[in-house]
């Protein structure tokens, strides 16, 4: 199955006082290129997420964003730290014994005292399993989107392959007639141009030039390369680099076909082949 390198996935988990938000974005790249934007409180999660992504993907520029949001609507704990409250009362009493006119602590000052209210925030260790599960779900979603996109790319390439086969099928039976026609024309021109040239020499020159314009080998290689494109699409997996190489080979054969063409219809076929190859090459750049 063919996978594109373009995809997007987002997952959110509500943990009561906070919620986790993980986002994955993927575009094409020659290699697997990972970048992370993670809030400082969750920075420890990066190595594990990096390992998960590397186990699933082989190519693409992937950006991972992991954020931690406070849920304002969630009920907050207002339990007092009784031990600290007692210590603060003892300390205030001791101060006022020394300074009788000292003002007592207000309720607001007591509540704002560091550590007075119970901390209901979650430690990283509590969130770590949830982050791992969140990353797995987002990665599965990303792979699914890349697979759906890959199916569309493969279908488009197959359409171009079918059309290229049609063009090769049109050109192949035309070649013997084109070569024969050109031989007759060249023979007549040589006879007119060089009256003293013997018949054997004329035949040699004509045969030599006929070999130069014969594109049967190029058409055969085009068909072979198209077979390989279809085989790779059917096999799936990491096919992007192999398909990119085949696009270069197909383009080489189409160029040779155009340069050796001795007939307008074959030149037109070569030009259409080059357009189809370029359309495929652009899409192949997105395949993993």
Secondary structure, DSSP 8 states (H G I E B T S, - for coil): ---BS-EEEEEEEE-SSEEEEEEEEEE--SSEEEEEEE-GGGGGGHHHHHHHHHHH-SSEEEEEEEEEEE-TTS-----B-HHHHHHHHHHHHHHHHH-TT-----HHHHHTSTT-B------HHHHHHHHHHHHHHHHHHHHHHHHHHHHHHHHHHHHHHHHHHHHHHHHHHHHHHHHHHHHHHHHHHHHHH-TTS-HHHHHHHHHHHHHHH--HHHHHHHHHHHHHHHHHHHH-SS-HHHHHHHHHHHHHHHHHHHHH--SHHHHHHHHHHHHHHHHHHHHHTTB-
